[in-house]
Amino acid sequence: RIFLRELENYVEYPELVGRCFLDQMEDFQIYEKYCQNKPRSESLWRQFSDSVFFQECQRKLDHKLSLDSYLLKPVQRITKYQLLLKEMLKYSKNCEGAEDLQEALTSILGILKAVNDSMHQIAITGYDGNLNELGKLLMQGSFNVWTDHKKGHSKVKDLARFKPMQRHLFLHEKAVLFCKKREENGEGYEKAPSYSYKHSLNMAAVGITENVKGDAKKFEIWYNAREEVYIIQAPTPEVKATWVNEIRKVLT
């Protein structure tokens, strides 16, 4: 009703279509909500897919596919937009509208990242508070983590030095959460992993050491004037750099 009509205005001027995306960018946020609700809609569909009501709707509309196929469409669509925009950019070098196309692509990639991050965030279990109060989710990802706590028993400290823990980190504006990833058995969205909450650090009391001797993939997060130190190893130096930049932004 809205976006399609807008797009149709650009049939004669496809190179200007970036503007159309940018005008609607605020409404694109709805995809994040939609994808977050996808596990719920899937489980409802599994419960009621054979009800007469849905079969009757399908027959009346003469739809070849059942409702779940259509419910999947928006999830597929949001990933397709970025491919289309990339393709259009390839053929729109130096023409009017190229800047808008680039900006539209960057914005859509941002929405895709937010969708992906929030799908992980809704899988966090065991957190007592309200995750929404921690501010925007900026980054999430899996790391090797070593801990070194001043208060710890010396045996514990020695052990901690050698054996890393696998932790999934969620960086919010106000806190960083450490979770343990659990693979789930099931089908579709039920097969997605869940993350059991272990502990969090308030960003107001966090410090960061960007380089750890001997490993370009490691950095340190420390807490309360190095009372607790977490050595974090990213999968690649590039991932480390992205995280360090984001943490630096929050701290400044």
C-alpha positions, 0 to 999 in steps of 0.5 A: 500500500505504501512502499510499492506505490512509491517504487512505482513512481521511479519506474522511469528513473531507476537510478533515483530509487535510493531516495525512495528507500531513504524516505521510508527508512523509518518504517523499515524498522518494523522488520526488526519487530517482525523478525523478533516475533517470527518464533512466536508466529511459527509456533502458533502456525504449528499449533493451528495450521490444520484448522479449517479456518486457515484452509478456508482462507487459502481456498477462498484466496486461491493461494497455492501456498499455505500461510507460513510461506507468506509469513516467511516472505518479509524475512527473505525480502529484507535480505533481498533489498541489500542485494538489489541495491548493491547490484544497482550501485554497480551500474550507477557509478557517477550518475545522479542518485548514486550517493542516495543508493549508497546511503540507502544500502548502508541504512538497509545493512544497518537494519539487517545488523539490528535484526540479526542482533535482536534475534540473538538478544531475544534468546538470552535466558536467566537475566533478571532485569529488563534488557530494554533498560540497558540501552541500544544493543550495539554488538554481539558475538562469540569470544574466548574469555580468560579472567583474572580477578584480584579477589580470586583464590590463587588456584582459580587464577592459575587455572583461568590463565590457561583455559579460556571460557567460550562466552557470547558477549552482548554490548549495550550502551549501559552494560556488557553481558557475558552469556554461555551459548547453548545449542538447542534441538528442534526445527526452524527457529527452535533450533536457534541457540539460546544464551544463558546469562552469566554476569554483566559489567556496568559500562560506567565502571569499565576500562579497556586495554586495546592491545594485549602482548603477543596476540593481535586478536586479544584485548582487555576489558577491566572493571573497578580499577582492574579488580576484575580483568577479562582478556577477550580473544576475537575470532579475527583482528578485524572483529577485535578492531570493530569491538574496540571502536564500539566500546571506545565510543561508549566510554567516551 
